[in-house]
Amino acid sequence: LMFLFPLISNSITYAETQIKNSNSKTSNETEKINVDFAFSIGNDCVCAKYLRENNLRFQSSPLDWMFDYSLKTVNHLFKTEFKDFFKQIRVNNKKELYGKLYVYDTKNHIESHNHYMKNVPFAQERKRVDSMMKKRAESTINTIKKSKSVALISHRNNSDKEFTEFIKEFGKTYPNKKIYLINIKHGKSETPEKRIIYNKDNLKVIEYKFINGGKKYPNWYGNPNGWAQVMKTIQLSEKHQPLPSKKFHD
């Protein structure tokens, strides 16, 4: 059997190379897409920020303002319908942001610092946030189920292989839908450069790279012009009222 190992190894390497190189050409041309629903899959809050600023966010998702979670966590949460979301937690009472505590979902490895008020008893806050996130999860899942097409907006540095594995798994959770994953990465140009990472069986991964980091554009804020150019490529199939909001992180 030893003589088979080089053949198997070469086959795996070839398959991975095909995933990476089949659509590896970059282009300055953006691609218009039409979807029923667009929402953030992180791993930070900048995706939700620019969805909202470009009138593409008409409801709240549990992951909108969360930080530092993996693609595997996203798939797990949607498969389990967020049943264990922030059920096992750790609170950092010494760290806060604008009066909000840093709270960690230790099972799913997610960080929240936009939801739990420090000046309110924590038991009371936890009950409030749990109830709010349950409603957001149910609303998000129901909207995905009713949609024929969705766009997942991401701001990550994962590999092509990881994005491909992710969208295939997400497609199994929500079959018979057109699913786009649009990922933003830091690049060298002010103008977004597009690259197709994966395109098969109603699943498509599109990467846009532009200057979106450093001192000029901190990660938590991003490059407004670059993001706006990408967000303009997304059109919702129906017009919706913008999400009414009295607070930034609604």
Secondary structure, DSSP 8 states (H G I E B T S, - for coil): -TTHHHHHHHHHHHHHHHHHHTT--EES----EEESEEEE--SSTHHHHHHHHTT---S--TTTT-BS--HHHHHHHHHTTTTTTTSSEEEEEEEEETTEEEEEETTTTEEE-SS-BTTS-HHHHHHHHHHHHHHHHHHHHHHHHH-SEEEEEE-----HHHHHHHHHHHHHHS-SSEEEEEEEEE-S-SS-EEEEEEEETTEEEEEEEE---TTTS-TTT--HHHHHHHHTTEEESS-------SSTT-
